[in-house]
């Protein structure tokens, strides 16, 4: 239940913020967005991979975590021309949330909610 609510809330927040975000040209610019953990649980891992990739790639957070109530800048400049990515989030309480087909070229902020 928590996973469903979290995924729906994140998707709604992403859609509402998309209009205000500036698009980035993946070939020439740094493409980044603000990831806001608006939950009560620490985010331990975050993966983003194009839908054409069969497996999740490296954890973007690496050794870092994103504490509840905190924001972090996420750099999506990986040299690919792709704008659409699938996201996977793993929280300290064991919850895992996946969100599909996020357009990072139009994304200025992505909020995780409970």
Backbone as CSV, one residue per row, in Angstrom:
resi,resn,N_x,N_y,N_z,CA_x,CA_y,CA_z,C_x,C_y,C_z
1,UNK,0.821,-1.186,0.000,0.000,0.000,0.000,0.871,1.257,0.000
2,UNK,1.878,1.269,0.882,2.759,2.427,0.957,3.449,2.657,-0.379
3,UNK,3.886,1.568,-1.033,4.572,1.684,-2.315,3.661,2.310,-3.361
4,UNK,2.417,1.895,-3.387,1.469,2.424,-4.362,1.230,3.907,-4.130
5,UNK,1.013,4.287,-2.882,0.783,5.694,-2.561,2.013,6.519,-2.910
6,UNK,3.191,6.019,-2.568,4.433,6.721,-2.865,4.616,6.913,-4.360
7,UNK,4.381,5.874,-5.145,4.553,5.963,-6.595,3.556,6.928,-7.207
8,UNK,2.324,6.886,-6.765,1.316,7.804,-7.300,1.636,9.246,-6.951
9,UNK,2.019,9.493,-5.713,2.331,10.854,-5.284,3.551,11.395,-6.026
10,UNK,4.558,10.565,-6.219,5.756,11.000,-6.947,5.407,11.343,-8.380
11,UNK,4.581,10.530,-9.010,4.179,10.783,-10.387,3.389,12.065,-10.526
12,UNK,2.483,12.326,-9.598,1.684,13.548,-9.634,2.583,14.756,-9.446
13,UNK,3.500,14.689,-8.486,4.409,15.808,-8.251,5.265,16.064,-9.478
14,UNK,5.750,14.994,-10.121,6.580,15.146,-11.310,5.798,15.820,-12.425
15,UNK,4.557,15.416,-12.628,3.743,16.003,-13.691,3.440,17.466,-13.425
16,UNK,3.144,17.807,-12.188,2.839,19.193,-11.854,4.053,20.090,-12.042
17,UNK,5.239,19.571,-11.750,6.446,20.370,-11.871,7.015,20.415,-13.273
18,UNK,6.555,19.549,-14.154,7.158,19.439,-15.474,6.998,20.696,-16.302
19,UNK,5.884,21.387,-16.174,5.658,22.582,-16.974,6.615,23.709,-16.643
20,UNK,7.043,23.794,-15.403,7.924,24.876,-14.983,9.387,24.548,-15.229
21,UNK,9.705,23.312,-15.449,11.098,22.905,-15.621,11.600,23.292,-17.010
22,UNK,12.878,23.619,-17.078,13.479,23.905,-18.363,13.930,22.601,-19.001
23,UNK,13.680,22.472,-20.292,14.159,21.290,-21.010,15.665,21.396,-21.180
24,UNK,16.321,20.269,-21.223,17.764,20.287,-21.474,18.048,19.511,-22.742
25,UNK,19.043,19.936,-23.444,19.485,19.252,-24.655,20.550,18.256,-24.237
26,UNK,20.222,16.990,-24.252,21.114,15.952,-23.736,22.466,15.939,-24.441
27,UNK,22.541,16.448,-25.655,23.808,16.422,-26.367,24.755,17.537,-25.990
28,UNK,24.245,18.629,-25.417,25.109,19.787,-25.208,25.121,20.338,-23.790
29,UNK,24.195,19.946,-22.938,24.096,20.547,-21.612,24.185,19.521,-20.500
30,UNK,24.478,20.034,-19.313,24.314,19.234,-18.117,22.818,19.110,-17.877
31,UNK,22.371,17.923,-17.600,20.956,17.670,-17.361,20.808,17.187,-15.923
32,UNK,20.197,17.996,-15.079,20.057,17.624,-13.679,18.680,18.024,-13.164
33,UNK,18.319,17.455,-12.024,17.068,17.798,-11.369,17.248,17.666,-9.865
34,UNK,16.327,18.241,-9.119,16.335,18.155,-7.667,15.469,16.975,-7.233
35,UNK,16.039,16.070,-6.465,15.308,14.938,-5.904,14.997,15.270,-4.459
36,UNK,13.706,15.342,-4.120,13.266,15.707,-2.778,12.644,14.494,-2.106
37,UNK,13.207,14.090,-0.996,12.680,12.968,-0.219,11.706,13.509,0.818
38,UNK,10.457,13.602,0.431,9.411,14.119,1.313,8.734,12.974,2.071
39,UNK,9.506,11.949,2.421,8.989,10.830,3.202,9.612,10.891,4.595
40,UNK,9.229,9.965,5.445,9.804,9.880,6.788,10.915,8.831,6.861
41,UNK,11.324,8.308,5.696,12.312,7.232,5.644,13.481,7.635,4.750
42,UNK,14.692,7.321,5.186,15.896,7.616,4.418,15.914,6.826,3.109
43,UNK,16.298,7.497,2.023,16.474,6.854,0.727,17.899,6.317,0.662
44,UNK,18.028,4.996,0.458,19.349,4.362,0.446,19.949,4.234,-0.939
45,UNK,19.097,4.018,-1.949,19.599,3.779,-3.303,18.648,4.374,-4.323
46,UNK,19.219,4.803,-5.445,18.433,5.342,-6.555,19.099,4.938,-7.860
47,UNK,18.331,4.261,-8.693,18.817,3.844,-9.994,17.985,4.518,-11.079
48,UNK,18.609,4.848,-12.196,17.913,5.388,-13.362,18.556,4.778,-14.596
49,UNK,17.729,4.122,-15.403,18.225,3.469,-16.610,17.235,3.696,-17.745
50,UNK,17.727,3.873,-18.970,16.807,3.959,-20.110,15.987,2.667,-20.213
51,UNK,14.745,2.753,-20.657,13.917,1.548,-20.795,14.526,0.481,-21.701
52,UNK,15.423,0.882,-22.601,16.051,-0.080,-23.524,17.109,-0.949,-22.844
53,UNK,17.507,-0.597,-21.623,18.513,-1.356,-20.876,17.805,-2.438,-20.069
54,UNK,18.312,-3.671,-20.118,17.644,-4.803,-19.464,17.833,-4.857,-17.954
55,UNK,18.941,-4.331,-17.438,19.233,-4.386,-16.009,19.433,-2.979,-15.466
56,UNK,19.191,-2.821,-14.170,19.465,-1.537,-13.533,20.964,-1.298,-13.532
57,UNK,21.353,-0.075,-13.796,22.764,0.284,-13.826,23.218,0.692,-12.427
58,UNK,24.329,1.395,-12.327,24.900,1.767,-11.030,23.950,2.626,-10.202
59,UNK,24.021,2.432,-8.892,23.272,3.249,-7.935,23.802,4.684,-8.019
60,UNK,22.949,5.613,-8.380,23.349,7.011,-8.545,23.818,7.618,-7.225
61,UNK,23.232,7.192,-6.116,23.623,7.743,-4.816,24.990,7.236,-4.368
62,UNK,25.387,6.077,-4.863,26.682,5.516,-4.464,26.739,5.297,-2.964
63,UNK,27.712,5.908,-2.299,27.870,5.781,-0.848,26.985,6.759,-0.077
64,UNK,26.322,7.644,-0.783,25.478,8.650,-0.124,24.080,8.090,0.122
65,UNK,23.338,8.768,0.968,21.911,8.507,1.163,21.207,9.853,1.138
66,UNK,19.878,9.814,1.027,19.094,11.043,1.059,18.142,10.950,2.239
67,UNK,18.438,11.706,3.271,17.649,11.680,4.502,16.229,12.173,4.256
68,UNK,15.330,11.735,5.103,13.943,12.196,5.050,13.915,13.724,5.151
69,UNK,13.115,14.351,4.283,12.973,15.808,4.302,14.083,16.574,3.613
70,UNK,15.003,15.882,2.984,16.155,16.546,2.347,16.050,16.500,0.831
71,UNK,16.819,17.374,0.178,16.862,17.476,-1.282,18.302,17.282,-1.749
72,UNK,18.445,16.686,-2.928,19.762,16.453,-3.508,19.681,16.720,-5.011
73,UNK,20.724,17.295,-5.563,20.798,17.492,-7.002,21.279,16.194,-7.647
74,UNK,20.547,15.756,-8.674,20.890,14.534,-9.398,21.315,14.922,-10.812
75,UNK,22.530,14.551,-11.186,23.074,14.842,-12.513,22.806,13.643,-13.422
76,UNK,22.070,13.873,-14.492,21.737,12.812,-15.440,22.589,12.907,-16.714
77,UNK,23.671,13.635,-16.676,24.558,13.783,-17.838,25.435,12.549,-17.957
78,UNK,24.945,11.553,-18.700,25.686,10.307,-18.828,26.201,10.075,-20.253
79,UNK,26.106,11.094,-21.095,26.619,10.986,-22.452,25.648,10.364,-23.443
80,UNK,24.503,9.921,-22.971,23.493,9.340,-23.861,22.566,10.432,-24.375
81,UNK,21.959,10.203,-25.515,20.976,11.159,-26.028,19.585,10.951,-25.414
82,UNK,19.405,9.883,-24.614,18.096,9.541,-24.056,17.572,10.615,-23.114
83,UNK,16.272,10.857,-23.181,15.591,11.707,-22.211,14.705,10.888,-21.277
84,UNK,14.275,9.727,-21.721,13.331,8.918,-20.954,14.090,7.838,-20.180
85,UNK,13.829,7.788,-18.868,14.478,6.839,-17.971,13.441,6.187,-17.072
86,UNK,13.756,4.976,-16.623,13.007,4.321,-15.564,13.758,4.586,-14.261
87,UNK,13.010,4.838,-13.178,13.601,5.101,-11.867,13.280,3.946,-10.923
88,UNK,14.226,3.657,-10.039,14.011,2.691,-8.961,14.579,3.288,-7.680
89,UNK,13.774,3.252,-6.617,14.163,3.811,-5.326,14.102,2.722,-4.268
90,UNK,15.124,2.654,-3.394,15.109,1.718,-2.272,15.280,2.513,-0.984
91,UNK,14.347,2.274,-0.049,14.335,2.993,1.218,14.897,2.139,2.350
92,UNK,15.307,2.789,3.430,15.912,2.114,4.579,14.975,1.099,5.223
93,UNK,13.685,1.269,5.075,12.729,0.313,5.661,12.474,-0.888,4.749
94,UNK,13.184,-0.951,3.616,13.054,-2.077,2.702,12.110,-1.845,1.535
95,UNK,11.300,-0.794,1.587,10.394,-0.505,0.468,11.184,-0.191,-0.796
96,UNK,10.708,-0.724,-1.909,11.289,-0.453,-3.226,10.165,0.057,-4.120
97,UNK,10.415,1.176,-4.793,9.431,1.786,-5.683,10.068,1.950,-7.052
98,UNK,9.346,1.558,-8.088,9.803,1.758,-9.456,8.815,2.669,-10.170
99,UNK,9.339,3.582,-10.952,8.531,4.497,-11.752,9.079,4.453,-13.168
100,UNK,8.221,4.299,-14.133,8.632,4.096,-15.521,8.462,5.357,-16.369
101,UNK,9.349,5.466,-17.350,9.255,6.441,-18.437,9.193,7.899,-17.942
102,UNK,10.196,8.288,-17.175,10.325,9.656,-16.680,11.182,10.435,-17.676
103,UNK,10.670,11.563,-18.143,11.411,12.397,-19.086,12.306,13.353,-18.299
104,UNK,13.590,13.021,-18.201,14.516,13.833,-17.416,14.854,15.155,-18.109
105,UNK,14.590,15.265,-19.401,14.858,16.515,-20.123,13.857,17.607,-19.740
106,UNK,12.725,17.225,-19.201,11.705,18.190,-18.774,11.550,18.245,-17.264
107,UNK,12.374,17.520,-16.558,12.222,17.354,-15.111,13.090,18.354,-14.372
108,UNK,12.471,19.203,-13.580,13.229,20.143,-12.756,13.316,19.676,-11.319
109,UNK,12.285,18.920,-10.885,12.217,18.438,-9.516,11.387,17.160,-9.493
110,UNK,11.822,16.208,-8.687,11.082,14.971,-8.502,10.924,14.769,-7.000
111,UNK,9.684,14.659,-6.536,9.400,14.551,-5.118,8.863,13.166,-4.790
112,UNK,9.469,12.558,-3.783,8.995,11.284,-3.249,8.125,11.584,-2.034
113,UNK,6.899,11.105,-2.057,5.957,11.315,-0.954,5.493,9.984,-0.396
114,UNK,5.013,10.015,0.839,4.439,8.801,1.438,3.001,8.650,1.015
